[in-house]
């Protein structure tokens, strides 16, 4: 599992824009390439210190992660969201659906997004 600590790539406590999401994934991708990290199929996005996440930010971070993983000829099977602000509510499920991910809240501020495609093939 690969852990992406959002605070490591952005000091913002309120994550609202697609540009911020793009910048975070670009910085993560650059550091992963620079250190020759093998791209896993499981990711953990750690949101400690984040107060709010908007639907556009959340959607864009998924888009950019998918692009990065696909460029490495891999696929995402699971994304864990830790310390995820509860500001999105039902939008988590709707946005995840749009990315062929099934969202499940495991505990307060903890979510699991599992690939629907991966589940079908198992």
Residue pairs with C-beta under 8 A, 6 or more apart in sequence:
1 40
1 42
1 43
1 44
1 80
2 32
2 37
2 39
2 40
2 42
2 43
2 44
3 43
3 44
3 46
4 24
4 28
4 43
4 44
4 45
4 46
5 46
5 48
6 15
6 24
6 45
6 46
6 47
6 48
6 50
7 46
7 48
7 49
7 50
9 23
9 24
9 27
9 28
10 20
10 23
10 24
12 20
12 50
13 49
13 50
13 51
13 52
14 50
14 51
14 52
15 21
15 50
15 52
15 53
15 54
15 57
16 52
16 54
16 56
16 57
17 54
17 56
17 57
17 60
18 56
18 57
18 59
18 60
20 57
21 56
21 57
21 58
21 60
21 61
21 63
21 64
22 60
22 64
24 61
24 64
25 61
25 64
25 65
25 67
25 68
26 64
28 68
29 68
31 37
32 39
39 68
39 69
39 72
39 74
40 74
41 74
41 75
41 76
41 77
41 78
42 76
42 77
42 78
42 79
42 80
43 65
43 76
43 78
43 79
43 80
44 79
44 80
44 81
44 82
45 61
45 79
45 80
45 81
45 82
45 84
46 82
46 83
47 53
47 81
47 82
47 83
47 84
47 85
47 109
48 82
48 83
49 83
50 83
50 84
50 85
51 85
51 87
52 85
52 87
53 84
53 85
53 87
53 88
54 87
54 88
55 88
55 91
55 95
58 88
58 91
58 92
58 95
59 95
59 98
59 99
62 79
62 95
62 96
62 99
62 101
62 113
63 99
65 76
65 79
66 76
66 99
69 75
69 76
75 115
75 117
75 118
76 101
76 115
77 114
77 115
77 118
78 112
78 113
78 114
78 115
79 101
79 112
79 113
80 110
80 111
80 112
80 113
81 110
81 111
81 112
81 113
82 109
82 110
83 109
83 110
84 92
84 109
84 110
84 111
85 109
86 108
86 109
88 95
92 103
92 105
92 111
93 103
96 102
96 103
96 113
97 103
99 113
100 115
100 116
100 117
101 113
101 114
101 115
101 116
102 113
102 114
102 115
102 116
102 119
103 111
103 112
103 113
104 111
104 112
104 113
104 114
105 111
106 112
